[in-house]
Each structure stands twice: as C-alpha cells, then as structure tokens.
Amino acid sequence: MHIIRDHQFVTPEDRGASVAIGNFDGVHLGHQSVIAQTRAAAPEAPLGVLTFEPHPREYFAPAAPPFRLMRPNSRTHRLEKLGIERLYELNFNASLAGLSPEEFARNVLADGLGVRHVVVGADFCFGKGRSGNADDMVRFGREMGFGVTIAQLMAQSDKVVSSTAIRNALSQGQPREAAAMLGHWHRIEGEVIGGEQRGRELGYPTANMSMDGLHLPKFGVYAVLVDVLEGPHAGSYHGAASVGVRPMFDGEQPNIETFLFDFSGDLYGATLSVGLVEYLRPEMKFDGLDALITQMGADCAQARDILAAL
C-alpha cells in the first residue's frame, strides 16, 4: 500500500486510481461495500481510499468528546487487509476546508490525484460548509473527466449501518450488535503502558492501554479476544478486560486493562488488539479486595465459557 498525504505531490504511479471517499471510521460493512464497488467500477485501476487526517469533525470541534472507533494506524491496517493499494490520507487543514465543492473536485480529485473513478455514499457531503452533495460530484465528474458511482447506504433490520450506529451499540454495552455492523469484532489497539500493578498483586496481572482519542464503550467488564501483534509473545489469546476508571481505586482517566488467560510474560511496549465480544457486568465498587478478587474469578470463568463457544 502507498500512503499519500498531499494531493499536490503525487507520483505518476499514484495517479489514475479508482477511489472511495469517506472517513472510514471502523471500516464497517457499509465501507466494505463501497470499497467493493470501487474495485468493480475500474478493476484495471489501482484501488484507492481517500480520507482525511485529522477527521474533519475533530478539526472543527477539537474540544468535543472523543468519538473515533479506531486510530489512523488501525484504519490503515484494516484497509490494507481489504486490498487497498493507494491510501490518500490528506491533511485536513484550513486550506482544504476552505475549498468550494467545485475546487475540491478540480484541484484535489482531477488535477491533484488524477482519479479515474470515484465512489461516494448517498449521504456524502463535501466542500466548504459541506455544501456539495453526491449529485454535485456526479456533475463534476462528467465535466472533469472521471467517473462517479453513488453507493446506496447499507441497512440491517431496517437500521442503517453507520459509524454512529456502531458507537451507539458500544455505548449500550452491545458489542455483538456492533460486530454485526462492522463485519468484525470492535477492536481497541494500542501499546501496553505501565500501570500501578494492582492486578498483579491481586493475582490477575493486566496489560494496560490508553483510550485517549477513542469512543468509550460502556464501562465495565468484557469477554475479549486478544492479539499480541509483535514480539516474543505474538499470537492470539482469550481474556477478560475492564474498560473504565477503576472505581475501587478512585481512578479518573479511562483505560482498558486486559487479563490474558493462561499467559505468562512481559507485554510492556507490545501492541495489542483487544476485540470486545460480550459485556459481562458494569464497573462497581466492592466492600474489600477479597470481594473484588472473588468477582474477578467469576468474571474470568464466565468469559472462558463465552469465548470457548465462539
């Protein structure tokens, strides 16, 4: 995969792609359908995705609560698995935000990237003030020499598959519903960071990861599938994870702490991908450490049963 971050500096080999445009947060089934249509529209052309970093929503409202389902590197890995050959991850700045719809189509798509074909969702908006829509893109493509396909929105059980619907499912503690729309388990990826080692003292050593910048699922304990992505312990494991602020210890900063079953080793600095499978219970404050340890044992037993049945 080639990653291109500036539409004004594009090599000849990175021009002429068939490109899906969007934010692709989560790379859910709707996104995957758009990518499949992008491949089919011009099978002889390089398969591309055009997205923006930072997310325009972050650019215009930097103080708003975190909403992203995945960090940029996780999105890149997921898109690469889908066969994307050109990732146009353009820097979303004042210059790009100020382009009119026609200027975006001409300066970025036609002259800059030299796209052969573009696929956008039926609800796609672009240009300054989100004033351009999918029909405008069809018209600009006709005028500027690239094809355009409008992909219809995907629905499941009369519910549109969208990043917003997936966030709502996760906020309600329904990771399986989120997974049905994603086409994969919702995964939290990140580097294992140092903690206070309370889990080790309790007999349940955990791998701690930051949730900074990410949408927060419902706080509580989950059955999880864990991939250690590199290092001497690389591989797949079952486990239980706690998402939240650790009320027993007066925590404040949300994180995810994961206990890997039948594992022994040091994971500090390794990158983990933790897939949320089932919500077990909410966070709670216990009457003492013995009660907490007993509940953790019950959580792990329940998680083992759930994961063994997958």
N, C-alpha and C positions, 0 to 999 in steps of 0.2 A: 504494500500500500504506500502511495506517495501522499504526503501531507503538505498542502499548500495553504499558506496563511495570508497571502497578499495577492489580490486579483490583478495588480499592476506588474507583478513579476512572475510570469508563468512561462515555463519552458514549452517548446513546441509539442513535446510528447505528453504534456499535461493538458493540452487543449483538445477540443473535439469530443469531450465525454458526454455520455448520457447521464443526466444529473437529477437526483431527487433533492428537493429543497425543503428544509424544516429544521427544527431544533433537535428532534430525535432523542428526547429525554426518555430514557427507559428502553428505547429500541423495541417497542411493543409490537403486537401482531399487525396493527394498522400501519406502523412504519415498515414492517417487513413486507407487507403487501405493496406499499408504494415502491419499495426497492425492487420487488419482483416485476412490477410494471415498468420500472425504469430500465431494467435489463431487457425486457421483451420489446420495448419501444425502439431500441437501436442495439441489437445484440452484437454488432460488429464494433461498437464503440467502447472505450473504457467505461467501466461502471463507476459512477461517482455519487457522492453526497455533498451537498453544500449546506453548511451550518455556520453558526456564529459563536464566538467566544470573546467576552462573556455573553451569556444568554441575554438577549435584549431586555428581558424582564429584570434581570439583575442590574443592567446598565441604567435603566430608567428609574428603578426603585431600589437602590443599594441597601437601604435600611430595612427593607421588608423581610419578614421571616424567611429562612431558607426553604426552598421548595424543590430542589433538584432531586431526581431519583437516582442519578449517577453522576460521578465526577467525569471530567472530559476524558481522562485516560481510560476509564472503564467503558465509556461510549466508543472510543476508538477501538478497543479490543473487541467489543461486540460487533461493530460494523465490519471489522476485518474478518471475523468468523463468517459473516454473510457474503463475503466475496467482494467487498468494496475495494476498488483499485485506486481511486482518487478521492481523498478526503479534503475538500476545500473548507477549512476551518478558519473563516475570515475573522479578523479582528473587528469587533463591533465597537466603533468609536463615533465621535461627533460627525466626522466626515461621512461615514457610511450611513449613519442615522439621518443625515440631512438630505440624502438623495431623494428626489421625487421618484415615483414608480417608473416613469419612462427612463430617467437617468440610471436607476438601478439596472433595468433591463439592458440598456445600451452599454453603459460603462463597465458594469460588472459581468453580466452574462455574455453579451455578444462580443464586445471588443476585448474585455479583460480575459475571460475564461474561454471564449470561443466555443461555447457549448453547442452540441449538435441537437440535443433534445432535453427538455425539462419536464419533470413530473412534480405537480403540486397537489396538495389536498384541496377538497372543495371549499374548505373554510380558510384557505390561505390568504393572508393579507401582507402587503409589503410596501416599502417606500415610506417617506416621511409622513408621520401621523397615521401609519397603516392605511393609507388612502387608496392603495391599489388592491385589486382582488384577482381571483383566478381567471375571470373572463378578460381582465385587462392583460394578464400575462399571455393569454392566447392571442390577443390582438398584437401585442408587441412582438411575439414570436413570429407571427405572419409577416410583420413589417421588417424584422431584423434578421430573418433567415434561420431561425431554429424552431424545431417542433415543440409542441406543448401538449401534455396529457393532463387532464384533471382527474385525479383519483377520488372516487367516492369514499365517504367515511365508512369504516367498518363498524358493525354493531354485533353484540352478543346479547341474546334475550332482551331485545329492544333497548339495550344500553349501548351508547356509542363507546367504542374502545378509544380511550384517550389517556394522556398522562394525568389529567385531572381526576378521572375516574379511578385510576390506579392509586393516586395519592389518597383519595377518599377511602378506598378499601383498606389501605395500610393504616390510616388514621383510626379506622374502626376495628383494628385487630383481625383483619381477614386476609392473611397473606395468600391463601389458596385462591381467593377471588382475584386478587391482584395477579397471581401467576397465570390464571386462565386468560387474562388480557395481555400479559407480557409474552406468553409462549415460553416462559422460563421462570424459575424462582426469582423473586426480587432479591438482589444481592447487594450487600454492602461491602465494598472493597476498601482496603487501606493498610497502612503499615502498623504493625504491632508496636505499641508505645509502652513506656514504663508506667507502672501503676503503683499502688500502695501495698501490693502483695497481700492484701487481706484474704483473697481467695486461696492462696497457697497456705496461709495459716489455718484456714477453715477446712483444708483438705480438698479444695476444688480450685486448683490454680487456673487462672483465666488469662486469655490473650485480650488485651485492651486495645480498642481502636477508637479514634475520634469520629464524631458525627458532624463535624463542622461543615457547613455549607450544604448539608443534605436534608431532605424532608425527613422529619422524625416520625417513624411508625408509632403506633400506640405503645406506650411504655409498658413493659412487663417482660415475662419470660417466654422464650420461644424454643421449639424444637428446630434445629438448624442442620443444614449440610454445609460443610466447611472444606474449601480447597485451599491448601497451602501452595502458593504459586511458584515459589522458588526455594532454593536452599536444600540442606540435607534432609529435611522433613517434608519435602514436596510430595503432595498426594491429596487424597480425598478422605474425609473423616465425617463421622456423625458427632453431634454435640448438642449442648443447650446453651442459650445465650440470654443475657439480660440487657434490655435496652432501657435506658433511663438515667436517673440521677442518684441511685443508691440511697434511698431514704433511711436505711438503717445507720448510715454513716454520714448523714447530713450533706450529701453531695449536691452540687449546683450545676455542673457542666454535663450535659447529656453525653453519654458514650455507649458503646456496646462492649460487653465483656463476655467472652466465649470460652466455655469449658469443652475441650475436645475429649471424647470418650476414648479410653484405652490408649492414651498418648502420654509419652514421656519425652521431654526435650525442651530446649530453649528456642522460643519463637521471636524473641526481640529483634526488630528490624526486618522481619519477614513480611511479605504482603499476603494477606488473607482475603478470600472472597467468601463471605458468610451469607448463605441463602436461607431466608426465612420460610419455614414450612408450615408451622402451626403455632398459634398463640395459646399458651398454656394458662397463664394467670397474670393479673396485674401486679405492679410493684406494691409492696406492702412493708410495713414496719412491724417487726416481731418483738415479743416480750424479752428476748435474750438471744444470745448466739446459738444456744442449743436448739431453740425452736427454728432458727434460721437454717442451721445445718440439717435438721430433720426435713424441712421443706425442700431444701436443695436436693437431698437424696430422692425425695418423691418426684420432684421435677425431672430429674435425670432418668428415673425409671420410666416415667410417662413418655419422655422424649424418645427413649430407646424403643419402646413399643411402637410409637407412631412412625419412626424412621425405618424400623425393620419391616413395616407393612408397605412401604413405598414400592 
